[in-house]
Amino acid sequence: MASSKARQVKQREPAPRGRPESLITTLKAIAMIGLIGLGIVGLAITLFGENGVADDLFTRLMDPKSRVSIASLIVPVALVLILTYIIKNQVRRSSEKSLAEVLGSMAMYAMMCVGLYFLYHLITVGTLA
């Protein structure tokens, strides 16, 4: 049952009209967007580039001698669904924020971590792939 009381979500007050955000806040936002963009580009290159994961998986699926089957693809999907269910229930029990807000923040921070990985890979190896 949903409670009749609407949840109050604390939101950050915007800067007063005529006053810009602070330099630190702006630089932090630029760094976050950069890491998220690097994560998206790195994943796209890894998945769909030449000799990427998607190409390799498709080749293995179409090869009759390969051991990879459609059934082996169901297991990761099932694990992701179970993990999503567990996270959703934990968030509902312990958070005062809405589920969408928490999951959105988790997705953002996860993509930032992926971006950090690809940044490290870019610095050490010299390529994203």
URSUL-V820863 format. One record per backbone hydrogen bond with DSSP energy under -1.0 kcal/mol. CO is the residue of the C=O (numbers start at 1). NH is the residue of the N-H. If there is no record, write none. Layout:
{{CO & NH} {CO & NH}}
//
This chain:
{{16 & 19} {22 & 26} {23 & 27} {24 & 28} {25 & 29} {26 & 30} {27 & 31} {28 & 32} {29 & 33} {30 & 34} {31 & 35} {32 & 36} {33 & 37} {34 & 38} {35 & 39} {36 & 40} {37 & 41} {38 & 42} {39 & 43} {40 & 44} {41 & 45} {42 & 46} {43 & 47} {44 & 48} {45 & 49} {46 & 53} {47 & 54} {49 & 52} {52 & 56} {53 & 57} {54 & 58} {55 & 59} {56 & 60} {57 & 61} {58 & 62} {63 & 66} {70 & 73} {73 & 77} {74 & 78} {75 & 79} {76 & 80} {77 & 81} {78 & 82} {79 & 83} {80 & 84} {81 & 85} {82 & 86} {83 & 87} {84 & 88} {85 & 89} {86 & 90} {87 & 91} {88 & 92} {89 & 93} {90 & 94} {91 & 95} {98 & 102} {99 & 103} {100 & 104} {101 & 105} {102 & 106} {103 & 107} {104 & 108} {105 & 109} {106 & 110} {107 & 111} {108 & 112} {109 & 113} {110 & 114} {111 & 115} {112 & 116} {113 & 117} {114 & 118} {115 & 119} {116 & 120} {117 & 121} {118 & 122} {119 & 123} {120 & 124} {121 & 125} {121 & 126}}
//
